[in-house]
Amino acid sequence: MLTVGDKLPALTLPVQQGTSALPAGETIDLGQTNGKWKILFYWPKDFTFVCPTEIVGYGSLKGDFADRDAELIGASTDTAHVHFAWRRSDPELAQADFPWVADNGAKLAEALGILDKDEHVAYRATFIVDPDNVIQHVTVNGLNVGRNPQETLRVLDALQTDELCPCNWSKGEETLHPIAA
């Protein structure tokens, strides 16, 4: 599995966004940074039970991530058409207005090392990637346990301080400043 210090694979993959038109071959180039951080989070499968709670949770924080110069990108091993159908079927998912990578060939999930060998779907993995496309944080959950998007935001805040941040640190709190002996 790729981890902290590794480069995010610079792949161009199918992507789906919005509910106004059927997917028409749109792609996303993960090698492009535009000077922004990336929050890339995978869920196992569309039309499931835990996944929409995470997508809606991340979507509700999209503005907070954008305020921190971070682009929110969701992904699963489903196709762009399945993403579109799922978004159209659920008003809350329709409002989760960020790109959804359609990694149905599992090319990115395999490169990241997050593919469940038995189910051939991605684990619930979250990657915080800096503007140089270097992974700075990774969390991975099994297929049945959802994540806390607010914690991803907290970790992003800590990473962006470039300081020592103690346990449970939150934005606005003091960082650690060790005294040299």
Residue pairs with C-beta under 8 A, 6 or more apart in sequence:
1 112
1 113
1 114
1 138
1 140
2 8
2 9
2 111
2 112
2 113
2 127
2 135
2 138
3 135
3 138
4 135
4 136
4 137
4 138
5 134
5 135
6 134
6 135
7 133
7 134
7 135
8 30
8 38
8 40
8 127
8 129
8 133
8 134
8 135
9 30
9 108
9 111
9 112
10 29
10 30
10 31
10 133
11 29
11 30
11 31
11 107
11 108
11 111
12 27
12 28
12 29
12 30
12 31
13 27
13 28
13 30
13 101
13 102
13 103
13 107
13 108
14 23
14 25
14 26
14 27
14 79
14 80
14 101
14 102
14 103
14 104
15 26
15 27
15 28
15 80
15 99
15 100
15 101
15 102
16 23
16 26
16 80
16 81
16 83
16 84
16 87
16 99
16 100
16 102
17 26
17 97
17 98
17 99
17 100
18 87
18 97
19 84
19 87
19 88
19 94
22 81
22 84
23 80
23 81
23 83
23 84
23 102
26 80
28 73
28 99
28 101
30 38
30 40
30 73
30 108
30 133
31 133
33 131
33 132
33 133
34 71
35 69
35 131
36 69
36 70
36 71
36 131
37 68
37 69
37 70
37 71
37 128
37 129
37 130
37 131
37 156
37 160
38 70
38 71
38 73
38 127
38 128
38 129
38 133
39 58
39 65
39 70
39 71
39 72
39 73
39 126
39 127
39 128
39 129
39 152
39 156
40 73
40 75
40 101
40 126
40 127
40 129
41 54
41 58
41 72
41 73
41 74
41 75
41 124
41 125
41 126
41 127
41 147
41 152
42 74
42 75
42 76
42 109
42 112
42 114
42 122
42 123
42 124
42 125
42 126
43 50
43 51
43 54
43 55
43 74
43 75
43 76
43 122
43 124
44 51
44 76
44 77
44 116
44 119
44 121
44 122
44 123
44 124
44 143
45 51
45 76
45 77
45 78
45 121
46 76
46 78
46 82
46 83
46 85
46 86
47 82
47 86
47 89
50 124
50 144
50 145
50 146
51 76
52 90
52 92
52 93
53 146
54 124
54 146
54 147
54 149
55 74
55 93
55 96
56 92
56 93
56 95
56 96
57 147
57 148
57 149
57 150
58 72
58 74
58 96
58 98
58 149
58 152
59 72
59 95
59 96
59 97
59 98
60 149
61 72
61 149
61 150
61 152
61 153
62 72
62 96
62 97
62 98
64 153
65 71
65 72
65 153
65 156
66 72
68 153
68 156
68 157
68 160
69 131
70 128
70 156
71 98
72 98
73 98
73 99
73 101
74 96
74 98
74 99
74 100
74 101
75 100
75 101
75 102
75 103
75 108
75 109
75 122
76 83
76 100
76 101
76 102
76 103
76 121
76 122
77 103
77 104
77 106
77 109
77 115
77 120
77 121
77 122
78 86
78 102
78 104
79 102
79 104
80 100
80 102
82 102
82 104
83 100
83 102
86 93
87 93
87 94
87 96
87 100
88 94
101 108
103 109
103 122
106 115
106 120
106 122
109 115
109 121
109 122
112 122
112 125
112 127
114 122
114 123
114 125
114 140
115 121
115 122
115 123
116 122
116 123
116 143
119 143
121 143
123 140
123 141
123 142
123 143
124 140
124 141
124 142
124 143
124 145
124 146
124 147
125 138
125 139
125 140
125 141
126 137
126 138
126 139
126 140
126 147
126 152
127 135
127 137
127 138
128 135
128 136
128 137
128 138
128 152
128 155
128 156
128 159
129 135
129 136
130 136
130 159
136 159
137 155
137 156
137 159
139 147
139 152
141 147
154 169
154 170
154 171
157 170
157 171
158 165
158 169
161 175
163 175
163 176
163 177
164 175
164 176
164 177
164 178
165 175
165 176
166 175
166 176
169 175
